[in-house]
């Protein structure tokens, strides 16, 4: 399976999913109101915290699937593992969904500032959310199997289809039954049922054919023991990661009105465009890195690691710098509201820079994942969370969303400067300075200088069309600067899309 085709498929899907989500956001606000959109933002926070019940097992099954296809895991062992994890995920989803259902009355009356929404519609929405996030948790296991088998073309097409039904199709439901939170979240529940069922069907096709296995497979939790060494640190990492990325959103959901929380959610959603560019590449390279390690081909593993760093840094850097320089025109062109642009742009600028640092800092984890030992990742994130959590709580309570943005940027910079060099010295001795100088700094320095010059000019926009043209011009200029950072980029882009073969 060509890694280039996998990355292209992942990027096409991710670009579509991100474009749909971001483009439709102003329509949700227009038709449902900012309070209702704030409730949608709270739903995304619930999904993030609920994913802790995954306990690091979906990345583990992805890695084991890659090992099975590389011949390092026997078919009966793999099938036993899948059955054990399937049972565990169903039980975890049922437990988590029930706990969330029981907590919903407290969330409505004592946590959320629901504004113009009634307690009855918010409570109904929260109950539907509990069922939806439970189903999506189960689907995470099946996604892990599909990812580990590198069926990215199918998964990318499926994700795009589900996104269309989830975010575009909901307008047909709301047109028929009303533009209310109850209709919106009921639609999401129906989509979650279809999604989890289809993912299960596709993952079953990847599993070993039972008819070719002579020994009894059975159902037991015993097959999980070998992967606990990997999954338990992953679970710890997930907990810490949720604390790192979601604490500000959770704390602000109880401080701000749903209207102001909706503005904050819009800024965070737009800024997430920086981190999403890493997803397609990381999803494609992590199984391949694991395969290179299993084959004892360290040279190929590190070459893929460094080339992927350059590509992600160039793409994420272009997006982040463009959004920082043109934050206000971008939001104005996107929403048509100068008031909204004034509220969202300052938060957006801080989060895009923080997300850029976060995206590059994630690379050492991919290498540790391939090696099957994420101890340094766990230790680093514990330290990061220990420092971040009290700072976020203090900043959000005293300075609101802007305070959270400054903390987010500052803590991520601290982690990148002090911890990443140490991790590289342990997992790839002697590589860090070249990685930092060639793969990161050389990629960013020219576009950063050019972006600073454009930012100082501070060119304004009087209407949505000129704001869009200005944002597009900034993006193209920064992209051109990024493409000049490495002599091979222009050649590689043509090769990547037209004449490249599997590497």
N, C-alpha and C positions, 0 to 999 in steps of 0.2 A: 504493500500500500504506500503510495507516494506521500511523503510528509508535506510536500508543497500543495498537493491537491487537498489534503486535510486542512492545512492552514487557510487556503483560499476559501474552502467551504465554510470553515469556522468564521472567518472574517465576514463573508457575505451574509451569513446568518446573523452574526452579532451586529453588523452594521444595520441590517434591516430591523432587528429587534430594538436596538437603541433608537433608531430614527423614528420608529412607530411610537415608542413610549414617550419620547421627548416631544415629537410633533403634536401628539394628541393631548398633551398635558393642558395647554391653554383651553382646549375644548371642554375638558372635564371641569375646569374652573368656571368656564362660561355657563355651561349647562347645569352643573350640579352645585356650584358655589364653592367658595374657598374653605368653608367649614367642612363640607363633605370631602374635599380633596385632602384636608388635614387628616381626616379619618383614614383615607387611603394610604397616606404616609405612615400612620400608626400601624396599619396592616403590614407594611413592609418591615417595620421594626419587629413586630411579632414573629414574622416568618424567619427573620435572622436569629432571634433568640431561640425559637423553636428548633432550629437546625442543630442546636447543641445536642439534641437527642440522637443525632446521627452517630455521635461518639467516635468520630474518625473512621467509621466502618465503610462508608462509601468510597473514600480514597483507597482504603485497604483492599476492597473488592476490585477496584480498578487496577491496582498494582498486581493483584493475584491473577486477574484475567490476562494481563499482559504477560505474566510469567507462564500461565497455562498455554498461551499461544506461542510462546518461545520454547515450549517443551520442558520447562522447569517444574511443572506441576502436573501430576497425573489426572486424567479425566474423572475418575471416581472421587478423588480428593476435592477437586474443584466443585463438583456437583454437590457433594456433602456440605461444603462450605457455603454455597449459595443457598441451599435449603435452610441451613441453620440461621444465616443472616436474614433471610426472608421472614422467618418466624419472629426473630428478634425485632425487626423493623416494624412489623404489624403490631406487636405488643407495645413497643415504645410509642408508636403513633396513637394508639388507643389510650394509653396512660396520659400522654401529654395533652391530647385533645380534651380529655375529661378534666384535667387540672385547669386548663385554660377556661373551659366552660364554667367551672365552679367559681373562678375568679372574676368573671365578667361583670357581675353586679358591683363589685368593689371598683373596678376600673371605670365604670360609668359614673358612679356617684362620688368617688373620692379622688380619682386621678385625672381624668380628662376634663378640660374646660370646653364643654361641647357647644357653647355658643348658641346659635339659632336652631340647632338640631334637637329633637325631642329625645328623652331618655329611652323611650320605647324603640325608636328606629335605630339608635346607637346600640342598644342591648341586642336587638335582633341581628344587626350587622356583626357584632362581636361573636355571637353564637355561630353564625355561618363561617366566620373566619376560623374558628376552632376546628371545624370539620375540614375546611380547605387546606389549612397548613398541615393537618394530620395526613391527608392524602398525598400532599406534595412531598412530605418526608419519606413515605414509602417509595414514591417514584425516584427518590435520590439513589436508592440502592440499584435500581434498574439502569439509571443513567451511568452509574459507576461501571457496570458490566459492559455497556455499550461503548463507553469511553475507553476502557481498557482493551477492548477488541479493535479499537481505532475505526469504528464505523461512523466516522465524522460526517461524511456526506449525507448519510441517512439522517443522522441526528440533527444536522444543521437544517435540513429541509423540514424535518418534523418540528423543530423549535420555531421555525418561521411560521409554519402553519398554525401551531398552537397560539403563538403571539397574535396572529391575525384574528383568530377566533376570540381570544381573551380580550384584546384591547380595541379592535375594530368592531367585532361582532357584538360587543356589549352595547353599542349605540343602537343596533336594531332591537335589542331587548328593551333598552330604556325608551326608545321611541314607541314601542308597543305597550309597555307597562308603567312607564314614568321614569323621569330622571331623578331617581332617589338612591340613597346608599343601599337600601334593601334590595332593589333590583340589581344594582351593580354587583354586590357581593354574592347574591344568589347565582348570577351568571358565572362568577368566578368559581363557585363550587361545582357547577355542572361541567365546566371546562376541566377542572382538576380531576373529576371522575374519568373523563375521556382520556386525559393525558396519562394518568397512572396506568390505566388499562392498556393503552397502546405501548407504553414503555415496557410493561411486563411481557406483552406478546413478543416484542422485538428482542428482549433479553433472553427469553426462552429459546429463540432460534439460535442464539450464540452458544448456549450451554451444550455440553457433550450429549450426543444421542444416547439415550438410556438403553436402547436396544442393542448397542454395541458394547455395553458394559456387562461383563459376566458376573461380577460380584455384587452383593447386596449393598445398596446405597444407604437406605434408611433415613432417619431424621434424628439428629443428635447435635448438641451444642459443642461436643468435643472438638470438631474440626476448627473451631474458632481459636483454640489455644495458640496455635503457631503464629497467628497474625496479631495477637494481643500486644506483642512487643512493638509492633508498628502502630496499631490502631489506638492504643491508650495514650501514647504521646500525641497522636493526632487529635484525640478528643480533648486533651489538655490544651493543645494549641488552638483548637476551635473555640473553646471557652474563652481563652485569652483574647483571641482575635475578635470575637463578638464584643468583648468588653472594650477593646481598643476602638473598633469601628462603629459601635452602636451606642456606647454609653452617652455620648452627647445627644443623640437623637432620642434616647429613652428619657433622659433627664429633662430635656426641653419639652417633651410631650406632656409632662406634668406641670410645667411652668408657664408655657405660652398658651394663648387661646388657640383653638383649632385653626383660626384664620392666619395668625402669625406663624403657626407651625406649618401651615400649608406653604407659606412663602419660603420658610427654611427648607422644607422638603423639595421645593422646586430647585433651589440652589444646589442642594446635595445631589439631586438627580442629574442635573446638567453637568455637575463636576464629575459624576461617575463615568462620563464618557471617556475620561482619561484612563481609568483603571480597566474599563471593559476592553480596551485594545489589547491588553495583555492576555485576556482570557483565551481567545482563539489560539494564540501561539503556545501558551502554557499547556492547554489541553492537548495540543498536538505533540509537543516535545516531551512531556513528562513520561508517557509510555515508551517513547523512543529512547530517552535517556536511560530508563530502567532496562531496556533491551540491550543497549550498548554496555551497560555495567554488567548485566548477566553474561554477556559474551566476552567480558574482560577486555573491551576495546576502549580504554581510557582516552586515547587520543581523539577518537570520533566523538566521545561523550563531551569532552571539553570544547572541541571545535564547534559542536552544535550549540553548546551553552553560550559561548561568546558571540557567535553570529546572531543568535536569537536576542541576546542583550542589545546588540547594536540596532536591530530592526525595531524592537519594542521601544527603546529609548528615543529613536528618531520619530516614530509615529506618535507615541505618547507625548513627547516633548513638543511636537508641532501642535497637537491639540491643546495641550495645557497652556503654552505660550500665547496661542491665538485667543483662547478664552480669557486669559488674564488681560491681554492688551485691549480686546474688544468686548469686555464683559457687558458693559451697559448697552452698546449698540446691538449686541447679540441677543440679549434678553428683550430689548425693545422690538427687534425684528421678529423674534419668536412669538411674543405675546401681544404686541400692539399696544402695550400699556407703559407709558413713561413712569407712572407711579410704581408699577411692579418692577421695572428696571432699576429704579432708585433703591428699592428695598432688597432686591435679590443680588445685584451686581457685587457689592462689597463682600458678601458671604461667599459668593461664587469664586472670586479671585483668590481668597485664602485657601479654599478647598481644592481648587485645581492644582495649585502649587504643592500642597500637601499630598495630593493623590499622585502627582508625578514622582515625587520622592518615594512614596510607598510602592509604586509600580516597579521601579528599578530595584528597590530594596528586597522585593519578593524573590528575585532570582536565586540567591543562595539556597532558598528553600527547595526549589526545583532540583537542585543538585543533591541536596540531602535526601530528598524523596527517592531519587534514583539509587542512591547508596543504601537505602533502607534504614537510615539512622537519622532521625530529626532531633536529636538531643539538643544540639546547639540552637536550633530554631525555637524549641520549647523554652530553653533558658533565656534566650534573648527576648522572647515575647513576654515572659513573666516579668522580667526587668522593665520592659516597656510599659506593660499594663500597670505595674506598681507605681510608676512615675506618672503615667497618663491619667489614671482614674481620679485621684484627688484633684489634679489640675483641671480636668474637665468639669468635675462637679463644682469646684470653686468658680471657674470662669463662666460657666453657663448660668449659675445662680446669680452672679454679680454683674455680668456683662452680656448675657444672652448669647445669641447666635454668633455675633462677632467675636466674643471671647473664646467660644468653642473653636472658631476657625483659626485664631492665632495659636491656640494650644495644639491643634491638629498639625499645623505646619511645623511648629517648633519641635515637637516631640519626634516627628518623623525624620527631621533633619538630624537630630541628636542620635537617633538609632542608626541612620545611614553612616554618619561620620565615625562613630565609635564602635559599633558592633559588627557591621559588615566586614571590615578588614580582619577582625579576629576570626570570624567564621571561615572566611576564605583561607586563612592561614592554617586552619585545621583540616578542611576538606579538600583544598587544592593549593598546597603550599607553593609560594612563589608566583602565583597568578594574579594576585589582587592589584598590584600597581599597574600592570598592563591592562587589566580589565577596566580599572578606574580611568586611566589616562586615555586609552585608545577607544574602548567600547562605550564609555559613558561621557567623559568630559569632551573629547574631540567631537562627539556627535552633537553635543548641546551648546558648545561655546559660541559658534557663529550665529545660530538662530537666537540665542539669548541676547547677545549684543544688539542684533538687529531689532529684536522685539523691544528692548529697552529704549532704543532710539524712537521707534514708532510710538511707544507709550508716552514719551516726553512731548511729542508733537501734539498729543491729545486732540485729535481731529473729531469733531462732533458730527452728529447725524440728526437731521430734522424730520425725516419720515422713515417709514419701515423699509421702503425700497432702498434708499440710500444707506440705511443702517445695515441691510443685508449685503449690499455691494461692498461696503467698507469691510465688514467682517470677512467676506469671501476673499477680498484683496489681501487682507492681513494674513489669512490662512495660507494662501498661495505663496505669498512672499516668504513666510516662515518655513513652509514646506520646501521651497527652493533652497533656502539657506541650509536646511537639514540635509538635503540631498547632496550638497557640496562637501559635507563633512568627511565622507569617505569616498575615495576614488572609485570603489567598486559598486557604489549604490546604483548609479545610472545603468550600468551594465547588468547588475543583478536584478533590477526591477524588470527589465525587458526579458531576461532569462527566466525569471520567476513566473511570469504570466504567459510567456509564449513558447519558449523552447526548452525550459528547464525539465530535468528528469529527476527521478528519486535520488535522494542523497542519504 
